[in-house]
């Protein structure tokens, strides 16, 4: 059995009782960064052994993990924050486990995109999640495609790229496109900017961005 267990994206209290119980019961915890996850485990007095499992070693470790689970071990996969598999490692392990007939279960829990979408004030009945934009190749074409999307679109972005990304959006989305930018969700300095794309660019050019960002952009009104 493999459990995918969401972990807090900021506030350590944002974890379910079931998640804590399972993290104590499994034989091994696969963690994106063991140093980061150790803080959470120590807080909840979880002493289960941990092993690293991240984007740089997942292809090498998947077969070994599948073999161990097939022999009877129960494992939990966690990422640094949020739900595994959402812009984090997880898909490859789930895919291979299911191919081998291994049961996989994902617990309900924290993820940054839903709170950001709901508190943005933009339509949340239909939306599209884009995650992180391609770092180089295909970035401009992806923005051009997303600019024509009629549904609300959710992006993730890092602090050192937020100004660049807003600037690249400008010619495709237009200066008046409404958006919300949520920074440091559930953490001490959480903040939400709501306004136009041009206003957001001006704001973050004047205020050096820090923390992790979720960008929620309204859909185009050009389509019938």
CORTA-V565231 format. One record per backbone hydrogen bond with DSSP energy under -1.0 kcal/mol. NH is the residue of the N-H (numbers start at 1). CO is the residue of the C=O. E is the energy in kcal/mol with one decimal. If there is no record, write none. Layout:
nh=NH co=CO e=E
nh=NH co=CO e=E
This chain:
nh=2 co=103 e=-2.1
nh=3 co=75 e=-2.9
nh=4 co=105 e=-2.9
nh=5 co=77 e=-2.4
nh=7 co=82 e=-1.9
nh=14 co=11 e=-2.0
nh=15 co=13 e=-1.9
nh=20 co=16 e=-1.9
nh=21 co=17 e=-2.3
nh=22 co=18 e=-2.6
nh=23 co=19 e=-2.3
nh=24 co=20 e=-1.3
nh=25 co=21 e=-1.4
nh=26 co=22 e=-2.5
nh=27 co=74 e=-2.2
nh=28 co=74 e=-1.3
nh=29 co=49 e=-2.4
nh=30 co=76 e=-3.6
nh=31 co=51 e=-2.8
nh=32 co=78 e=-1.0
nh=37 co=33 e=-2.5
nh=38 co=34 e=-1.8
nh=41 co=37 e=-2.4
nh=42 co=38 e=-2.7
nh=43 co=39 e=-1.8
nh=44 co=40 e=-1.7
nh=45 co=42 e=-1.2
nh=46 co=41 e=-3.1
nh=51 co=29 e=-2.4
nh=53 co=31 e=-2.7
nh=57 co=54 e=-1.5
nh=58 co=54 e=-2.0
nh=61 co=57 e=-1.8
nh=62 co=58 e=-1.8
nh=65 co=61 e=-2.5
nh=66 co=62 e=-2.7
nh=67 co=63 e=-2.1
nh=68 co=64 e=-2.1
nh=69 co=65 e=-2.5
nh=70 co=66 e=-2.3
nh=71 co=67 e=-1.1
nh=72 co=69 e=-1.7
nh=73 co=68 e=-1.9
nh=75 co=1 e=-2.2
nh=76 co=28 e=-2.1
nh=77 co=3 e=-3.2
nh=78 co=30 e=-2.9
nh=82 co=7 e=-2.5
nh=85 co=89 e=-1.1
nh=86 co=83 e=-1.8
nh=94 co=90 e=-2.3
nh=95 co=91 e=-2.9
nh=96 co=92 e=-2.3
nh=97 co=93 e=-2.5
nh=98 co=94 e=-2.5
nh=99 co=95 e=-1.6
nh=100 co=96 e=-1.4
nh=101 co=98 e=-1.3
nh=102 co=97 e=-2.8
nh=105 co=2 e=-2.3
nh=107 co=4 e=-2.5
nh=116 co=112 e=-1.7
nh=117 co=113 e=-2.3
nh=118 co=114 e=-2.6
nh=119 co=115 e=-2.4
nh=128 co=152 e=-2.7
nh=130 co=154 e=-3.0
nh=139 co=136 e=-1.9
nh=142 co=138 e=-1.9
nh=143 co=139 e=-2.1
nh=144 co=140 e=-2.3
nh=145 co=141 e=-1.9
nh=146 co=142 e=-2.6
nh=147 co=143 e=-2.0
nh=148 co=145 e=-1.1
nh=149 co=146 e=-1.5
nh=152 co=126 e=-1.2
nh=153 co=217 e=-2.6
nh=154 co=128 e=-2.5
nh=155 co=215 e=-3.0
nh=156 co=131 e=-2.0
nh=157 co=213 e=-2.2
nh=161 co=158 e=-1.4
nh=165 co=161 e=-2.9
nh=166 co=162 e=-2.3
nh=167 co=163 e=-2.3
nh=168 co=164 e=-2.1
nh=169 co=165 e=-1.8
nh=170 co=166 e=-1.4
nh=172 co=169 e=-1.2
nh=173 co=169 e=-3.2
nh=174 co=170 e=-2.1
nh=177 co=174 e=-1.2
nh=179 co=195 e=-2.7
nh=180 co=216 e=-2.4
nh=181 co=193 e=-2.7
nh=182 co=214 e=-2.7
nh=183 co=191 e=-3.1
nh=184 co=212 e=-2.4
nh=187 co=184 e=-2.1
nh=190 co=187 e=-1.6
nh=191 co=183 e=-1.8
nh=193 co=181 e=-2.7
nh=195 co=179 e=-2.1
nh=197 co=177 e=-1.6
nh=198 co=175 e=-2.3
nh=200 co=196 e=-2.3
nh=201 co=197 e=-2.4
nh=202 co=198 e=-2.2
nh=203 co=199 e=-2.3
nh=204 co=200 e=-2.5
nh=205 co=201 e=-1.7
nh=206 co=202 e=-1.3
nh=207 co=203 e=-1.5
nh=213 co=157 e=-2.3
nh=214 co=182 e=-2.2
nh=215 co=155 e=-2.4
nh=216 co=180 e=-3.2
nh=217 co=153 e=-3.0
nh=218 co=178 e=-2.5
nh=220 co=149 e=-2.6
